[in-house]
Amino acid sequence: MEMLFKEHKIRSHDDTMLLGYDYGGSGDTVILIHYLSGTAKAWHPVIPFLKSHYRIISYDLRGHGSSEQPRHGYSFEDTANDLESVMEHFEIEKAHLVGSSYGCMVGLYFTAMRQDRVLSLANIDGAIINDTGENGLHDETLEEHLAKFDEQLDPDYESIEQFQQIYQEQWLPWNKERANYVAEYVPRMKKNGKVGNITTGQTMKKIISEIYYVDFLTWYKKVQVPVLFLPAEKEEHFQKSLKFINIAKKGLPYSKTVVIPNTTHLMMFDHATELAEVILKFHSEIPVSEKF
C-alpha cells in the first residue's frame, strides 16, 4: 500500500530548513522521531497501524534525509528548538512523542525542558543506557571511542547498487520493510565520485560527541509526563538497559516497560504491528490524573 503524506518545508530557529511530513489522521498528535543516520521514512511500517487513532507527524532531523545539514547546530537544545519549530508549523500545542534510538534522546531532552508541550514519551531502545559513567557502556575517552569505528561513520560505496547490496547483506534481519526503506533511500553523491550515506561522517561525529557524556538520568528527573520504555530483547546490553530503566523510573509519575519478544534495535522494521499495539495500549492505560 502506498504511503500518503504531505511534505512541508519548515524553518527552524537558526534558519535551517527541515522537511516535515503530515500523514493525516485525527485525534491527539503523535510525532515520530527517527534514529541517528536514518530518515522519517523509517516509520512507514508502523504508521498504518497508528494513523486510525492519531494525527501522525514526522520530520527528518537536521543533518538527515531531506533536511539541511549545517556545519553547526547539533546540541540537544538545537534539536529541541527544531522540534518546537515543527510543532509551531503544524500548529500542535501538545503531542505524544515516539522516538527510536537517537530520536529517544531528542524526545527525552525536549520533554525534560518543555514539559507543557508533551502528552507522553515512548522510547524505543534509546535513552535507556548512558554511554559513559557509573551507569554507562564505555570507560574510554570520546577520542578513543570515535577512533574505534572512525571508518564506519562515512563509508564509500562504488555505486547505489553496491550501497543497496551491502545493506541487504549486513542489515539483518532483512525483510520487505527494510528492503522498501533502502530502495527509497537516496544516498549522497560524494566529491570523490563515490556514494555515501546522507548524514556525513563529520555530522555523525558531532552528534556522537554531544551524546557521549550525557547522563540521561538527570533528564529523567525533570520529566513529569508518562513514559513508555521499549528495550530491544536481542541487543547485547539488554540486561544493563533494564537496570538503567529501573533507576530512571523511580522519579517518574507514571511509566511502563514492555519487552516485545525477539526485538532488535530498529524494531519498527520487523515488529511494526506489536509496536503499534503496545503504544496504543500504553496511551489507553495512562491514568486520568496523569493526562495533561
N, C-alpha and C positions, 0 to 999 in steps of 0.2 A: 504494500500500500504506500502510495506517495505521501511524503511528509509535507504538509502545507504550512507555510508561515509567511509573515511579512517582515522584511528586513528594514531596520531603522538605523540611520547614522546618528550617533549621539556624541556630543562634545562634552568631554569631562572638564574638571576644574582647571587643568593646565592646557586645555585646548586639544588634548589627544582625542582622536576620533576612535570611537568604539562602535562595533557593529552589534546591534541588539536584534533579537528575534522574538516576535509575538506569534505564538502558536494558537492563540484564541482560547476558547473555553470560558467558563463563568464560575462565579463563587470567589472564595479567597484566592489571592495570587500566590503561586509558587514560583520562586526564582531559582533556577538551576545553575550551579557554578562548577565549571569543569576543572579537570586536573592539569597539572603542570605539563606543558608541551602539547596539550590537547586542544580541542575546539568545542564549541557549543553543540556541534552535531553528534558528539559522543552520547548525548542524551536521547537521541532519536529512538532507540529501542524501548525506552521506558515511558516516553511522552504519551503514546496512545492509551496507556493504562491509567494515566493521571488526568488527562485532558477532560474526561467526562465529569470530573469532580472539581476542577480548579481552572483558573486562568493561568496559562503557562507562559513564562517569560524566561529567556536565557540570553546570554551575550558572550562574545569572545573577549576574554580578558586581554588587557593591553599586552602587546608582545605575542599574541596568539591569533590564529585564524585570520579573519579579515580585518581585525582591529589594527591600528597603527602600532609600531614598535619603536618608541622613542629611546634615546640613549639613557635617559634617566627617568625616575618616577616609579620605582618598583618597591617602595616601602609599603608596609601594610596600611599606613594611613592613606597612601595614594590609592591602594585597591579599595579602601573604604569610600574614598571620595568618588571613585569610578562607579561603585555600586550605588551610591547615593544619586549620582547623575543619571544612572539607568532608571532608578525609581522615579526621579523627578520627570524624566522624559515620558515615561509611561503613566504618569500621574498615579503612582502607587503610594499610598500612605504607609501601609504595613504589609509585610509578606512573610510567608513561610520560606525559609532558606534551606536548600538542599545542596550539599557540596560533596565533591569527590576528591579525596587526597588533598592537593594544594587548595582546591576550592573550599574544603572544610576550614582551612586556616583563614582564608579570606572571609568566610562567613562568620567564623568564631570571633575574629577581631572586630568585624562590623557589629556583631551582636553585643560584644562587651562594651563598645564605645558609643553605640547608637541604639540603646535598648528600646526606645519608643518606636522604632521602625520595624521591629521584628516580632512575628507571632510565634514562631518556633524555629528550631535549628536541627537539621538532620545531618550527621557527619558520617559519610560512607568511607570507612577506612582512612581517615585523615584527622589530624589534630588529636590523635589518641595515643601518642607517644612522643616525647621530646627527642630531638637529635642528640643532645648532649646533656650533661649534668647528672644528678643523682637518679633521675627517672628517665635517662636517655639511652640511646642506642650506641653512641660512639664516645670514645675517650681521646680522640685525636684532635688536632687543631683544624680549623677550617681549611687552611692551605693544604694540609696533609689529606684531608677528606676530598677536596677538589682534585688533587693530583692523582688519586686512585682511579678516577674514571674520566679524566680530562678529555681523552679522545672520543669518549662515548657521547659527549654533550652535543656535538655537531658533526656527525659523521658524513663523509662524502659517499654519494651513490652515483654510478655511471649514467643512470637513466631513471625515468619514472618507473619503467618496467622492473628494473632491479630493486628500486625502493619498495615497490609493492611485493615483489617476490621474497625479499628478506623479511618483511613484516609477516608474511604468510608463514614463513619457516620458523620465526622466532617468537611471534606474539601469540602465545598459547593460553588457553585452548582456542584454536582457530575455529571460527564458525561463521555463519552468514552475516551476523550482526557486525563482527569485526571486519569481514570482507567488504561489506557495504560502506563502513566508515573509511577504510583505506581507499576504496575506489573513488569516494567523493572528496578525499583529501587532496588538495592541490599543493604539492611541495614547492619549496623555494628554489629558484634557479640562482646558483652562486656565481660570483665573478670569475671563479676558476673554471666555469663551464660544467661543474658537477651539479647534482641535485641534492638538496638538503631539507631538513625539517623547517617549517615556517619559523619557529622560535629559534633564534640564533644561539650559538654557544655562549656569547657574551651576555645575552639576556638571561640564559639559564644560570650562569654563574652569579649574576646579580640577585636573582630570586633565591637561589640556594643559600647565598650569603645572608640574605635577610631572614631566612628561616632558621639557620643553623644554631644560633644561640638563644632562640626564643624558649621561654618556659610557658607552655600553654596553660599550666595550672594557674598562673597569675591572671590570665584572661578569663578562665572559667569562674574564678572567684567573683568576677564582676557580673556574670550572666544571671539574669533573673527571669528567663523565659524557658519553656520546656525544651529539653534536648534529647534527641534520639541518637544513640551510638550504634553503629553498624560495622564492627570489626570483621575483617575477612578471615575466615577459618583456616584457609590454606597458606596464609602468609607466615613466614618463619618467626616473626616477632609477635604472633597472636597472643601467647600467654602473657608476655610483657605488656601488651596493649590492654588486656583485661585488667591487669593490676593497676595500670595507669588510669583506666576508666573508673575503677572503684574509688580512686583518690579524687579524681575530678568531680565525681557525682556528689561528694559529701556536702558541698555548698549549694548545690542546685535545688531550686524549689520543686522541680518535677523532672524526672529523667527515666529513660528506659534503655536497656541494652538488648539487642536482638542479634543472634548469630544465625545467619542463613547457611545451612549446610553446604559444604564444598565450594564456598565462595573464594575467589581470588580478588586481588586489589581493585580491579576495574569491573566490579560485579554487574554493572548495568548492561554489559555486553552479553552475559550468559545467564543472568538471573533476573531479567527485567520484570517478569510477572511477580515473582516473590518480593522483589524490592519495592515495587509499587504497592503491593498488598500490605507490607509492613509499614510503609509510610502512611497509608490511608488509615490503617488500624491505630497507629500511634496518635494521629491527629484526632481520631474519633474518641480516644480514651483519655485525652487531656481533661483533667477535672475543670469544671466550670470556673472555679476560683482561680485557676492558672491561665485562663484565656484572657488575652489582653485586647 
